[in-house]
Amino acid sequence: MLTPAQPLRYLSYLLRYWEEREPKPGQPAMWRFSLEDVETGERRGFANLEALVAFLQAKMAPEPPEAEPHATEEPSPNDPR
């Protein structure tokens, strides 16, 4: 559940996909995919639709909660440290 302190995640990609044909007639075409992060320009290529979907599902997975900051322990005056 989102709390007011947690910003919503927003990701934006440019999706490209194209058909690659095998040189042999009668062979099925293969589809290739790429995503470009519009903020950073980083590109990722995918050999098939399953790999693309797996990447997107991983990006949409819940983020682990942030660790609580630990209070720093002050040594007591009798501590030999």
PyMOL Python script that loads the backbone (N, CA, C, O; Angstrom):
from pymol import cmd

cmd.read_pdbstr("""\
ATOM      1  N   MET A   1       0.834  -1.176   0.000  1.00  0.00           N
ATOM      2  CA  MET A   1       0.000   0.000   0.000  1.00  0.00           C
ATOM      3  C   MET A   1       0.883   1.245   0.000  1.00  0.00           C
ATOM      4  O   MET A   1       1.880   1.317   0.718  1.00  0.00           O
ATOM      5  N   LEU A   2       0.498   2.219  -0.815  1.00  0.00           N
ATOM      6  CA  LEU A   2       1.273   3.448  -0.884  1.00  0.00           C
ATOM      7  C   LEU A   2       0.952   4.344   0.302  1.00  0.00           C
ATOM      8  O   LEU A   2      -0.200   4.470   0.716  1.00  0.00           O
ATOM      9  N   THR A   3       1.963   4.942   0.820  1.00  0.00           N
ATOM     10  CA  THR A   3       1.772   5.940   1.859  1.00  0.00           C
ATOM     11  C   THR A   3       2.008   7.296   1.220  1.00  0.00           C
ATOM     12  O   THR A   3       2.619   7.370   0.153  1.00  0.00           O
ATOM     13  N   PRO A   4       1.540   8.373   1.843  1.00  0.00           N
ATOM     14  CA  PRO A   4       1.736   9.695   1.235  1.00  0.00           C
ATOM     15  C   PRO A   4       3.195  10.032   0.966  1.00  0.00           C
ATOM     16  O   PRO A   4       3.478  10.831   0.073  1.00  0.00           O
ATOM     17  N   ALA A   5       4.130   9.448   1.709  1.00  0.00           N
ATOM     18  CA  ALA A   5       5.552   9.750   1.525  1.00  0.00           C
ATOM     19  C   ALA A   5       6.151   9.023   0.321  1.00  0.00           C
ATOM     20  O   ALA A   5       7.227   9.393  -0.149  1.00  0.00           O
ATOM     21  N   GLN A   6       5.464   7.991  -0.183  1.00  0.00           N
ATOM     22  CA  GLN A   6       6.006   7.230  -1.300  1.00  0.00           C
ATOM     23  C   GLN A   6       5.532   7.834  -2.617  1.00  0.00           C
ATOM     24  O   GLN A   6       4.327   7.901  -2.864  1.00  0.00           O
ATOM     25  N   PRO A   7       6.459   8.274  -3.469  1.00  0.00           N
ATOM     26  CA  PRO A   7       6.037   8.788  -4.771  1.00  0.00           C
ATOM     27  C   PRO A   7       5.617   7.628  -5.677  1.00  0.00           C
ATOM     28  O   PRO A   7       6.108   6.508  -5.534  1.00  0.00           O
ATOM     29  N   LEU A   8       4.726   7.903  -6.585  1.00  0.00           N
ATOM     30  CA  LEU A   8       4.335   6.885  -7.552  1.00  0.00           C
ATOM     31  C   LEU A   8       5.487   6.664  -8.522  1.00  0.00           C
ATOM     32  O   LEU A   8       6.199   7.599  -8.889  1.00  0.00           O
ATOM     33  N   ARG A   9       5.656   5.419  -8.927  1.00  0.00           N
ATOM     34  CA  ARG A   9       6.695   5.118  -9.914  1.00  0.00           C
ATOM     35  C   ARG A   9       6.128   5.406 -11.297  1.00  0.00           C
ATOM     36  O   ARG A   9       4.962   5.123 -11.572  1.00  0.00           O
ATOM     37  N   TYR A  10       6.954   5.967 -12.155  1.00  0.00           N
ATOM     38  CA  TYR A  10       6.545   6.273 -13.516  1.00  0.00           C
ATOM     39  C   TYR A  10       7.722   5.965 -14.417  1.00  0.00           C
ATOM     40  O   TYR A  10       8.802   6.534 -14.260  1.00  0.00           O
ATOM     41  N   LEU A  11       7.512   5.072 -15.354  1.00  0.00           N
ATOM     42  CA  LEU A  11       8.546   4.719 -16.318  1.00  0.00           C
ATOM     43  C   LEU A  11       7.984   4.932 -17.707  1.00  0.00           C
ATOM     44  O   LEU A  11       6.809   4.659 -17.956  1.00  0.00           O
ATOM     45  N   SER A  12       8.807   5.414 -18.603  1.00  0.00           N
ATOM     46  CA  SER A  12       8.352   5.663 -19.965  1.00  0.00           C
ATOM     47  C   SER A  12       9.393   5.107 -20.933  1.00  0.00           C
ATOM     48  O   SER A  12      10.582   5.409 -20.837  1.00  0.00           O
ATOM     49  N   TYR A  13       8.918   4.293 -21.861  1.00  0.00           N
ATOM     50  CA  TYR A  13       9.789   3.662 -22.845  1.00  0.00           C
ATOM     51  C   TYR A  13       9.248   3.889 -24.246  1.00  0.00           C
ATOM     52  O   TYR A  13       8.040   3.998 -24.453  1.00  0.00           O
ATOM     53  N   LEU A  14      10.153   3.958 -25.192  1.00  0.00           N
ATOM     54  CA  LEU A  14       9.795   3.918 -26.595  1.00  0.00           C
ATOM     55  C   LEU A  14       9.972   2.472 -27.042  1.00  0.00           C
ATOM     56  O   LEU A  14      11.067   1.916 -26.954  1.00  0.00           O
ATOM     57  N   LEU A  15       8.902   1.876 -27.516  1.00  0.00           N
ATOM     58  CA  LEU A  15       8.934   0.482 -27.964  1.00  0.00           C
ATOM     59  C   LEU A  15       9.136   0.448 -29.466  1.00  0.00           C
ATOM     60  O   LEU A  15       8.446   1.137 -30.218  1.00  0.00           O
ATOM     61  N   ARG A  16      10.096  -0.367 -29.892  1.00  0.00           N
ATOM     62  CA  ARG A  16      10.301  -0.626 -31.319  1.00  0.00           C
ATOM     63  C   ARG A  16      10.211  -2.126 -31.518  1.00  0.00           C
ATOM     64  O   ARG A  16      10.696  -2.894 -30.686  1.00  0.00           O
ATOM     65  N   TYR A  17       9.603  -2.546 -32.597  1.00  0.00           N
ATOM     66  CA  TYR A  17       9.603  -3.966 -32.938  1.00  0.00           C
ATOM     67  C   TYR A  17       9.616  -4.116 -34.443  1.00  0.00           C
ATOM     68  O   TYR A  17       9.070  -3.299 -35.184  1.00  0.00           O
ATOM     69  N   TRP A  18      10.260  -5.193 -34.867  1.00  0.00           N
ATOM     70  CA  TRP A  18      10.436  -5.425 -36.292  1.00  0.00           C
ATOM     71  C   TRP A  18      10.488  -6.918 -36.569  1.00  0.00           C
ATOM     72  O   TRP A  18      10.764  -7.734 -35.689  1.00  0.00           O
ATOM     73  N   GLU A  19      10.216  -7.237 -37.804  1.00  0.00           N
ATOM     74  CA  GLU A  19      10.168  -8.621 -38.246  1.00  0.00           C
ATOM     75  C   GLU A  19      11.491  -8.966 -38.924  1.00  0.00           C
ATOM     76  O   GLU A  19      11.981  -8.225 -39.776  1.00  0.00           O
ATOM     77  N   GLU A  20      12.050 -10.089 -38.534  1.00  0.00           N
ATOM     78  CA  GLU A  20      13.256 -10.606 -39.193  1.00  0.00           C
ATOM     79  C   GLU A  20      12.887 -11.918 -39.850  1.00  0.00           C
ATOM     80  O   GLU A  20      12.328 -12.813 -39.215  1.00  0.00           O
ATOM     81  N   ARG A  21      13.199 -12.021 -41.098  1.00  0.00           N
ATOM     82  CA  ARG A  21      12.899 -13.247 -41.842  1.00  0.00           C
ATOM     83  C   ARG A  21      14.162 -14.072 -42.007  1.00  0.00           C
ATOM     84  O   ARG A  21      15.256 -13.544 -42.206  1.00  0.00           O
ATOM     85  N   GLU A  22      13.981 -15.367 -41.917  1.00  0.00           N
ATOM     86  CA  GLU A  22      15.084 -16.286 -42.180  1.00  0.00           C
ATOM     87  C   GLU A  22      15.362 -16.280 -43.684  1.00  0.00           C
ATOM     88  O   GLU A  22      14.451 -16.060 -44.481  1.00  0.00           O
ATOM     89  N   PRO A  23      16.604 -16.518 -44.071  1.00  0.00           N
ATOM     90  CA  PRO A  23      16.929 -16.502 -45.495  1.00  0.00           C
ATOM     91  C   PRO A  23      16.250 -17.630 -46.290  1.00  0.00           C
ATOM     92  O   PRO A  23      16.135 -17.545 -47.512  1.00  0.00           O
ATOM     93  N   LYS A  24      15.809 -18.669 -45.602  1.00  0.00           N
ATOM     94  CA  LYS A  24      15.174 -19.793 -46.289  1.00  0.00           C
ATOM     95  C   LYS A  24      13.683 -19.519 -46.482  1.00  0.00           C
ATOM     96  O   LYS A  24      12.995 -19.175 -45.522  1.00  0.00           O
ATOM     97  N   PRO A  25      13.183 -19.662 -47.686  1.00  0.00           N
ATOM     98  CA  PRO A  25      11.745 -19.484 -47.904  1.00  0.00           C
ATOM     99  C   PRO A  25      10.948 -20.501 -47.082  1.00  0.00           C
ATOM    100  O   PRO A  25      11.378 -21.637 -46.885  1.00  0.00           O
ATOM    101  N   GLY A  26       9.803 -20.073 -46.619  1.00  0.00           N
ATOM    102  CA  GLY A  26       8.950 -20.965 -45.857  1.00  0.00           C
ATOM    103  C   GLY A  26       9.224 -20.974 -44.368  1.00  0.00           C
ATOM    104  O   GLY A  26       8.436 -21.534 -43.606  1.00  0.00           O
ATOM    105  N   GLN A  27      10.309 -20.375 -43.933  1.00  0.00           N
ATOM    106  CA  GLN A  27      10.617 -20.287 -42.496  1.00  0.00           C
ATOM    107  C   GLN A  27       9.791 -19.153 -41.888  1.00  0.00           C
ATOM    108  O   GLN A  27       9.615 -18.111 -42.520  1.00  0.00           O
ATOM    109  N   PRO A  28       9.291 -19.344 -40.685  1.00  0.00           N
ATOM    110  CA  PRO A  28       8.489 -18.273 -40.076  1.00  0.00           C
ATOM    111  C   PRO A  28       9.352 -17.058 -39.736  1.00  0.00           C
ATOM    112  O   PRO A  28      10.546 -17.171 -39.460  1.00  0.00           O
ATOM    113  N   ALA A  29       8.715 -15.915 -39.767  1.00  0.00           N
ATOM    114  CA  ALA A  29       9.399 -14.674 -39.381  1.00  0.00           C
ATOM    115  C   ALA A  29       9.586 -14.662 -37.870  1.00  0.00           C
ATOM    116  O   ALA A  29       8.819 -15.279 -37.131  1.00  0.00           O
ATOM    117  N   MET A  30      10.606 -13.959 -37.429  1.00  0.00           N
ATOM    118  CA  MET A  30      10.855 -13.782 -35.995  1.00  0.00           C
ATOM    119  C   MET A  30      10.699 -12.300 -35.696  1.00  0.00           C
ATOM    120  O   MET A  30      11.123 -11.444 -36.472  1.00  0.00           O
ATOM    121  N   TRP A  31      10.092 -12.019 -34.570  1.00  0.00           N
ATOM    122  CA  TRP A  31       9.933 -10.636 -34.147  1.00  0.00           C
ATOM    123  C   TRP A  31      10.999 -10.299 -33.114  1.00  0.00           C
ATOM    124  O   TRP A  31      11.269 -11.086 -32.207  1.00  0.00           O
ATOM    125  N   ARG A  32      11.593  -9.137 -33.259  1.00  0.00           N
ATOM    126  CA  ARG A  32      12.583  -8.617 -32.314  1.00  0.00           C
ATOM    127  C   ARG A  32      12.012  -7.340 -31.703  1.00  0.00           C
ATOM    128  O   ARG A  32      11.185  -6.663 -32.314  1.00  0.00           O
ATOM    129  N   PHE A  33      12.463  -7.023 -30.499  1.00  0.00           N
ATOM    130  CA  PHE A  33      11.915  -5.885 -29.769  1.00  0.00           C
ATOM    131  C   PHE A  33      13.040  -5.086 -29.123  1.00  0.00           C
ATOM    132  O   PHE A  33      14.085  -5.633 -28.771  1.00  0.00           O
ATOM    133  N   SER A  34      12.816  -3.801 -28.975  1.00  0.00           N
ATOM    134  CA  SER A  34      13.726  -2.983 -28.174  1.00  0.00           C
ATOM    135  C   SER A  34      12.914  -1.947 -27.417  1.00  0.00           C
ATOM    136  O   SER A  34      11.870  -1.484 -27.875  1.00  0.00           O
ATOM    137  N   LEU A  35      13.421  -1.600 -26.256  1.00  0.00           N
ATOM    138  CA  LEU A  35      12.849  -0.534 -25.447  1.00  0.00           C
ATOM    139  C   LEU A  35      13.929   0.506 -25.225  1.00  0.00           C
ATOM    140  O   LEU A  35      15.079   0.177 -24.936  1.00  0.00           O
ATOM    141  N   GLU A  36      13.550   1.754 -25.364  1.00  0.00           N
ATOM    142  CA  GLU A  36      14.468   2.855 -25.070  1.00  0.00           C
ATOM    143  C   GLU A  36      13.861   3.681 -23.943  1.00  0.00           C
ATOM    144  O   GLU A  36      12.741   4.179 -24.053  1.00  0.00           O
ATOM    145  N   ASP A  37      14.611   3.816 -22.868  1.00  0.00           N
ATOM    146  CA  ASP A  37      14.177   4.644 -21.747  1.00  0.00           C
ATOM    147  C   ASP A  37      14.208   6.088 -22.224  1.00  0.00           C
ATOM    148  O   ASP A  37      15.267   6.594 -22.596  1.00  0.00           O
ATOM    149  N   VAL A  38      13.055   6.758 -22.217  1.00  0.00           N
ATOM    150  CA  VAL A  38      13.005   8.114 -22.765  1.00  0.00           C
ATOM    151  C   VAL A  38      13.738   9.127 -21.895  1.00  0.00           C
ATOM    152  O   VAL A  38      14.107  10.200 -22.373  1.00  0.00           O
ATOM    153  N   GLU A  39      13.954   8.799 -20.624  1.00  0.00           N
ATOM    154  CA  GLU A  39      14.661   9.719 -19.732  1.00  0.00           C
ATOM    155  C   GLU A  39      16.170   9.611 -19.895  1.00  0.00           C
ATOM    156  O   GLU A  39      16.867  10.624 -19.950  1.00  0.00           O
ATOM    157  N   THR A  40      16.679   8.371 -19.974  1.00  0.00           N
ATOM    158  CA  THR A  40      18.131   8.168 -20.006  1.00  0.00           C
ATOM    159  C   THR A  40      18.679   7.860 -21.393  1.00  0.00           C
ATOM    160  O   THR A  40      19.877   8.011 -21.634  1.00  0.00           O
ATOM    161  N   GLY A  41      17.814   7.429 -22.307  1.00  0.00           N
ATOM    162  CA  GLY A  41      18.276   7.032 -23.643  1.00  0.00           C
ATOM    163  C   GLY A  41      18.817   5.619 -23.687  1.00  0.00           C
ATOM    164  O   GLY A  41      19.211   5.144 -24.752  1.00  0.00           O
ATOM    165  N   GLU A  42      18.846   4.932 -22.545  1.00  0.00           N
ATOM    166  CA  GLU A  42      19.345   3.553 -22.503  1.00  0.00           C
ATOM    167  C   GLU A  42      18.423   2.650 -23.324  1.00  0.00           C
ATOM    168  O   GLU A  42      17.200   2.740 -23.224  1.00  0.00           O
ATOM    169  N   ARG A  43      19.032   1.776 -24.139  1.00  0.00           N
ATOM    170  CA  ARG A  43      18.257   0.841 -24.960  1.00  0.00           C
ATOM    171  C   ARG A  43      18.517  -0.582 -24.518  1.00  0.00           C
ATOM    172  O   ARG A  43      19.628  -0.946 -24.134  1.00  0.00           O
ATOM    173  N   ARG A  44      17.458  -1.381 -24.582  1.00  0.00           N
ATOM    174  CA  ARG A  44      17.539  -2.819 -24.283  1.00  0.00           C
ATOM    175  C   ARG A  44      16.899  -3.556 -25.440  1.00  0.00           C
ATOM    176  O   ARG A  44      15.841  -3.167 -25.933  1.00  0.00           O
ATOM    177  N   GLY A  45      17.552  -4.626 -25.869  1.00  0.00           N
ATOM    178  CA  GLY A  45      17.012  -5.447 -26.937  1.00  0.00           C
ATOM    179  C   GLY A  45      16.470  -6.760 -26.392  1.00  0.00           C
ATOM    180  O   GLY A  45      16.958  -7.274 -25.385  1.00  0.00           O
ATOM    181  N   PHE A  46      15.458  -7.297 -27.065  1.00  0.00           N
ATOM    182  CA  PHE A  46      14.823  -8.547 -26.655  1.00  0.00           C
ATOM    183  C   PHE A  46      14.634  -9.433 -27.878  1.00  0.00           C
ATOM    184  O   PHE A  46      14.153  -8.980 -28.917  1.00  0.00           O
ATOM    185  N   ALA A  47      15.014 -10.692 -27.746  1.00  0.00           N
ATOM    186  CA  ALA A  47      14.940 -11.641 -28.856  1.00  0.00           C
ATOM    187  C   ALA A  47      13.526 -12.135 -29.112  1.00  0.00           C
ATOM    188  O   ALA A  47      13.230 -12.648 -30.192  1.00  0.00           O
ATOM    189  N   ASN A  48      12.634 -11.979 -28.105  1.00  0.00           N
ATOM    190  CA  ASN A  48      11.266 -12.462 -28.286  1.00  0.00           C
ATOM    191  C   ASN A  48      10.331 -11.716 -27.334  1.00  0.00           C
ATOM    192  O   ASN A  48      10.766 -11.003 -26.430  1.00  0.00           O
ATOM    193  N   LEU A  49       9.049 -11.904 -27.569  1.00  0.00           N
ATOM    194  CA  LEU A  49       8.035 -11.225 -26.777  1.00  0.00           C
ATOM    195  C   LEU A  49       8.085 -11.654 -25.316  1.00  0.00           C
ATOM    196  O   LEU A  49       7.852 -10.835 -24.426  1.00  0.00           O
ATOM    197  N   GLU A  50       8.380 -12.904 -25.060  1.00  0.00           N
ATOM    198  CA  GLU A  50       8.430 -13.400 -23.683  1.00  0.00           C
ATOM    199  C   GLU A  50       9.495 -12.668 -22.878  1.00  0.00           C
ATOM    200  O   GLU A  50       9.268 -12.328 -21.716  1.00  0.00           O
ATOM    201  N   ALA A  51      10.653 -12.423 -23.482  1.00  0.00           N
ATOM    202  CA  ALA A  51      11.731 -11.712 -22.786  1.00  0.00           C
ATOM    203  C   ALA A  51      11.333 -10.267 -22.498  1.00  0.00           C
ATOM    204  O   ALA A  51      11.643  -9.737 -21.431  1.00  0.00           O
ATOM    205  N   LEU A  52      10.650  -9.632 -23.441  1.00  0.00           N
ATOM    206  CA  LEU A  52      10.182  -8.268 -23.245  1.00  0.00           C
ATOM    207  C   LEU A  52       9.188  -8.204 -22.090  1.00  0.00           C
ATOM    208  O   LEU A  52       9.299  -7.342 -21.218  1.00  0.00           O
ATOM    209  N   VAL A  53       8.223  -9.109 -22.084  1.00  0.00           N
ATOM    210  CA  VAL A  53       7.204  -9.130 -21.028  1.00  0.00           C
ATOM    211  C   VAL A  53       7.851  -9.417 -19.671  1.00  0.00           C
ATOM    212  O   VAL A  53       7.472  -8.807 -18.671  1.00  0.00           O
ATOM    213  N   ALA A  54       8.812 -10.327 -19.622  1.00  0.00           N
ATOM    214  CA  ALA A  54       9.493 -10.643 -18.355  1.00  0.00           C
ATOM    215  C   ALA A  54      10.209  -9.404 -17.808  1.00  0.00           C
ATOM    216  O   ALA A  54      10.178  -9.152 -16.604  1.00  0.00           O
ATOM    217  N   PHE A  55      10.843  -8.641 -18.678  1.00  0.00           N
ATOM    218  CA  PHE A  55      11.528  -7.413 -18.255  1.00  0.00           C
ATOM    219  C   PHE A  55      10.524  -6.423 -17.667  1.00  0.00           C
ATOM    220  O   PHE A  55      10.764  -5.846 -16.606  1.00  0.00           O
ATOM    221  N   LEU A  56       9.398  -6.228 -18.359  1.00  0.00           N
ATOM    222  CA  LEU A  56       8.391  -5.285 -17.877  1.00  0.00           C
ATOM    223  C   LEU A  56       7.767  -5.741 -16.564  1.00  0.00           C
ATOM    224  O   LEU A  56       7.510  -4.925 -15.678  1.00  0.00           O
ATOM    225  N   GLN A  57       7.524  -7.038 -16.438  1.00  0.00           N
ATOM    226  CA  GLN A  57       6.974  -7.556 -15.178  1.00  0.00           C
ATOM    227  C   GLN A  57       7.939  -7.323 -14.028  1.00  0.00           C
ATOM    228  O   GLN A  57       7.513  -6.977 -12.926  1.00  0.00           O
ATOM    229  N   ALA A  58       9.233  -7.506 -14.267  1.00  0.00           N
ATOM    230  CA  ALA A  58      10.224  -7.266 -13.219  1.00  0.00           C
ATOM    231  C   ALA A  58      10.237  -5.789 -12.826  1.00  0.00           C
ATOM    232  O   ALA A  58      10.395  -5.469 -11.648  1.00  0.00           O
ATOM    233  N   LYS A  59      10.074  -4.896 -13.786  1.00  0.00           N
ATOM    234  CA  LYS A  59      10.045  -3.460 -13.488  1.00  0.00           C
ATOM    235  C   LYS A  59       8.809  -3.078 -12.682  1.00  0.00           C
ATOM    236  O   LYS A  59       8.847  -2.127 -11.901  1.00  0.00           O
ATOM    237  N   MET A  60       7.711  -3.816 -12.865  1.00  0.00           N
ATOM    238  CA  MET A  60       6.460  -3.499 -12.180  1.00  0.00           C
ATOM    239  C   MET A  60       6.332  -4.195 -10.825  1.00  0.00           C
ATOM    240  O   MET A  60       5.372  -3.951 -10.094  1.00  0.00           O
ATOM    241  N   ALA A  61       7.279  -5.049 -10.489  1.00  0.00           N
ATOM    242  CA  ALA A  61       7.229  -5.750  -9.200  1.00  0.00           C
ATOM    243  C   ALA A  61       7.330  -4.736  -8.065  1.00  0.00           C
ATOM    244  O   ALA A  61       7.983  -3.702  -8.206  1.00  0.00           O
ATOM    245  N   PRO A  62       6.689  -5.031  -6.950  1.00  0.00           N
ATOM    246  CA  PRO A  62       6.766  -4.109  -5.812  1.00  0.00           C
ATOM    247  C   PRO A  62       8.211  -3.924  -5.362  1.00  0.00           C
ATOM    248  O   PRO A  62       8.999  -4.870  -5.337  1.00  0.00           O
ATOM    249  N   GLU A  63       8.533  -2.698  -5.013  1.00  0.00           N
ATOM    250  CA  GLU A  63       9.871  -2.426  -4.490  1.00  0.00           C
ATOM    251  C   GLU A  63       9.912  -2.828  -3.029  1.00  0.00           C
ATOM    252  O   GLU A  63       8.929  -2.647  -2.311  1.00  0.00           O
ATOM    253  N   PRO A  64      11.040  -3.372  -2.575  1.00  0.00           N
ATOM    254  CA  PRO A  64      11.133  -3.716  -1.151  1.00  0.00           C
ATOM    255  C   PRO A  64      11.064  -2.451  -0.312  1.00  0.00           C
ATOM    256  O   PRO A  64      11.523  -1.394  -0.744  1.00  0.00           O
ATOM    257  N   PRO A  65      10.493  -2.548   0.884  1.00  0.00           N
ATOM    258  CA  PRO A  65      10.414  -1.351   1.741  1.00  0.00           C
ATOM    259  C   PRO A  65      11.811  -0.870   2.114  1.00  0.00           C
ATOM    260  O   PRO A  65      12.746  -1.657   2.260  1.00  0.00           O
ATOM    261  N   GLU A  66      11.920   0.430   2.262  1.00  0.00           N
ATOM    262  CA  GLU A  66      13.216   1.005   2.646  1.00  0.00           C
ATOM    263  C   GLU A  66      13.522   0.626   4.082  1.00  0.00           C
ATOM    264  O   GLU A  66      12.625   0.541   4.920  1.00  0.00           O
ATOM    265  N   ALA A  67      14.790   0.402   4.354  1.00  0.00           N
ATOM    266  CA  ALA A  67      15.211   0.033   5.708  1.00  0.00           C
ATOM    267  C   ALA A  67      15.024   1.227   6.636  1.00  0.00           C
ATOM    268  O   ALA A  67      15.263   2.375   6.259  1.00  0.00           O
ATOM    269  N   GLU A  68      14.601   0.936   7.830  1.00  0.00           N
ATOM    270  CA  GLU A  68      14.459   1.975   8.840  1.00  0.00           C
ATOM    271  C   GLU A  68      15.846   2.434   9.261  1.00  0.00           C
ATOM    272  O   GLU A  68      16.716   1.599   9.509  1.00  0.00           O
ATOM    273  N   PRO A  69      16.072   3.730   9.348  1.00  0.00           N
ATOM    274  CA  PRO A  69      17.393   4.180   9.822  1.00  0.00           C
ATOM    275  C   PRO A  69      17.572   3.785  11.283  1.00  0.00           C
ATOM    276  O   PRO A  69      16.669   3.948  12.104  1.00  0.00           O
ATOM    277  N   HIS A  70      18.732   3.273  11.584  1.00  0.00           N
ATOM    278  CA  HIS A  70      19.033   2.859  12.958  1.00  0.00           C
ATOM    279  C   HIS A  70      19.579   4.045  13.731  1.00  0.00           C
ATOM    280  O   HIS A  70      20.385   4.826  13.224  1.00  0.00           O
ATOM    281  N   ALA A  71      19.131   4.161  14.949  1.00  0.00           N
ATOM    282  CA  ALA A  71      19.664   5.215  15.812  1.00  0.00           C
ATOM    283  C   ALA A  71      21.116   4.882  16.132  1.00  0.00           C
ATOM    284  O   ALA A  71      21.460   3.733  16.406  1.00  0.00           O
ATOM    285  N   THR A  72      21.946   5.893  16.094  1.00  0.00           N
ATOM    286  CA  THR A  72      23.344   5.639  16.434  1.00  0.00           C
ATOM    287  C   THR A  72      23.447   5.517  17.940  1.00  0.00           C
ATOM    288  O   THR A  72      22.866   6.298  18.694  1.00  0.00           O
ATOM    289  N   GLU A  73      24.194   4.526  18.349  1.00  0.00           N
ATOM    290  CA  GLU A  73      24.334   4.263  19.778  1.00  0.00           C
ATOM    291  C   GLU A  73      25.498   5.076  20.316  1.00  0.00           C
ATOM    292  O   GLU A  73      26.619   4.999  19.813  1.00  0.00           O
ATOM    293  N   GLU A  74      25.214   5.846  21.333  1.00  0.00           N
ATOM    294  CA  GLU A  74      26.260   6.635  21.975  1.00  0.00           C
ATOM    295  C   GLU A  74      26.921   5.773  23.047  1.00  0.00           C
ATOM    296  O   GLU A  74      26.222   5.156  23.851  1.00  0.00           O
ATOM    297  N   PRO A  75      28.252   5.718  23.074  1.00  0.00           N
ATOM    298  CA  PRO A  75      28.895   4.933  24.137  1.00  0.00           C
ATOM    299  C   PRO A  75      28.645   5.574  25.499  1.00  0.00           C
ATOM    300  O   PRO A  75      28.610   6.796  25.643  1.00  0.00           O
ATOM    301  N   SER A  76      28.477   4.723  26.468  1.00  0.00           N
ATOM    302  CA  SER A  76      28.269   5.232  27.829  1.00  0.00           C
ATOM    303  C   SER A  76      29.600   5.739  28.370  1.00  0.00           C
ATOM    304  O   SER A  76      30.659   5.335  27.890  1.00  0.00           O
ATOM    305  N   PRO A  77      29.554   6.612  29.354  1.00  0.00           N
ATOM    306  CA  PRO A  77      30.808   7.156  29.900  1.00  0.00           C
ATOM    307  C   PRO A  77      31.720   6.071  30.470  1.00  0.00           C
ATOM    308  O   PRO A  77      32.932   6.274  30.537  1.00  0.00           O
ATOM    309  N   ASN A  78      31.174   4.924  30.882  1.00  0.00           N
ATOM    310  CA  ASN A  78      31.983   3.852  31.458  1.00  0.00           C
ATOM    311  C   ASN A  78      32.449   2.831  30.413  1.00  0.00           C
ATOM    312  O   ASN A  78      33.095   1.840  30.752  1.00  0.00           O
ATOM    313  N   ASP A  79      32.112   3.085  29.130  1.00  0.00           N
ATOM    314  CA  ASP A  79      32.470   2.159  28.059  1.00  0.00           C
ATOM    315  C   ASP A  79      33.958   2.298  27.734  1.00  0.00           C
ATOM    316  O   ASP A  79      34.413   3.408  27.458  1.00  0.00           O
ATOM    317  N   PRO A  80      34.726   1.215  27.758  1.00  0.00           N
ATOM    318  CA  PRO A  80      36.175   1.313  27.519  1.00  0.00           C
ATOM    319  C   PRO A  80      36.554   1.509  26.051  1.00  0.00           C
ATOM    320  O   PRO A  80      37.745   1.465  25.746  1.00  0.00           O
ATOM    321  N   ARG A  81      35.644   1.718  25.151  1.00  0.00           N
ATOM    322  CA  ARG A  81      35.978   1.868  23.714  1.00  0.00           C
ATOM    323  C   ARG A  81      36.860   3.018  23.439  1.00  0.00           C
ATOM    324  O   ARG A  81      37.217   3.261  22.286  1.00  0.00           O
TER     325      ARG A  81
END
""", "prot")
cmd.dss("prot")
cmd.show_as("cartoon", "prot")
cmd.util.cbc("prot")
cmd.orient("prot")
